[in-house]
Amino acid sequence: MKRQNIKVAKLIFYLAIIGLVLFSLSLSFWYTLLHYKLNWINFAFYTFSWWSVQTSLILLLFALGGVINIFWPKYLQFINNDNFKLFLVFISVVTSIFFTIGIFVSLATNTKFTPNNDGQAIYWISTAIGHWILPIAIIIYFFVNSEVKEINLKRFYLKDLHKFYYFPIGYTIYIAVREVVLLVLPVDEKLFNYASGVGNYYAPYFFQDFRQTAYYILYLIVLAILIFLILTILILINNIRYYRRKNQLLKEE
């Protein structure tokens, strides 16, 4: 009975993630596309360059895989792997941290943080879901659903840490290739005007524009260090939970 309740709870969680991702992405994408009469291929290329959008799509695939795994347990068993869950938390935390810092920097410097978007309510509803609600949900899922066990930091650094760099490296290559393509092709005036609010037609953020060499090198260095620090902090939190539970069990004995 308990196992059945866990399955039902997981199914509800996965369906909630699927609903939130589809709602937030489609709400913002279709409103902007239709309202500004943009070219859908160029706008999709623009939209997919955001880390948060790629994170949301990964969470969507994770949730879909989770539903499949519930009904057909022999398939997609990696969904329940603790390292995979840690990866989901990592990309979600990065999404939330960068966006939140960006807001404070925008307020402190009095610079525009959003594109030229007339539908601010729609923008912020979609943004809040993608940058705060989904990351919080995944963090809670990780700490509630993952097996409470000690993760050896030294072993993790040697055997698993490098795997967490694959997605950021792939993402960085994608936005660099996208920038090269945009520099070669004629400018899409409508999309350029839409993106002019934050000047991110060629790259999602100014520091990801490889033409600004100093900022670009700094971005790569900070990203590499940030990956290491975030994962280390998450593992330390996990280990603290493990030792607290272990001490509690010892006291009960």
Number of C-alpha atoms within 10 A of each C-alpha: 6 7 8 9 10 12 15 13 11 18 20 13 18 20 16 15 23 20 13 19 24 14 16 21 18 13 15 20 18 12 15 21 15 11 12 16 11 17 13 16 9 12 17 13 12 19 18 17 22 16 20 22 19 17 24 26 17 15 23 20 14 21 23 17 17 24 22 17 18 16 11 11 11 9 13 16 14 14 18 14 12 16 17 15 20 20 17 19 25 20 25 26 22 20 23 20 14 13 18 14 11 13 15 12 13 14 12 9 9 9 12 14 16 18 17 17 17 11 12 13 10 16 19 15 14 20 18 15 18 24 24 17 15 23 26 17 15 22 19 13 15 19 17 10 14 16 13 17 15 14 13 11 16 10 10 15 13 9 10 13 18 11 10 18 16 11 14 16 13 11 17 16 12 14 23 18 12 16 21 13 12 16 11 8 9 8 12 14 10 14 19 14 14 19 19 15 16 16 19 18 21 23 19 20 13 17 17 22 18 18 11 11 12 10 15 16 14 13 17 16 11 12 16 14 11 13 17 16 12 16 21 16 11 17 18 16 12 19 18 15 16 17 14 11 14 13 12 11 10 9 8 6 6
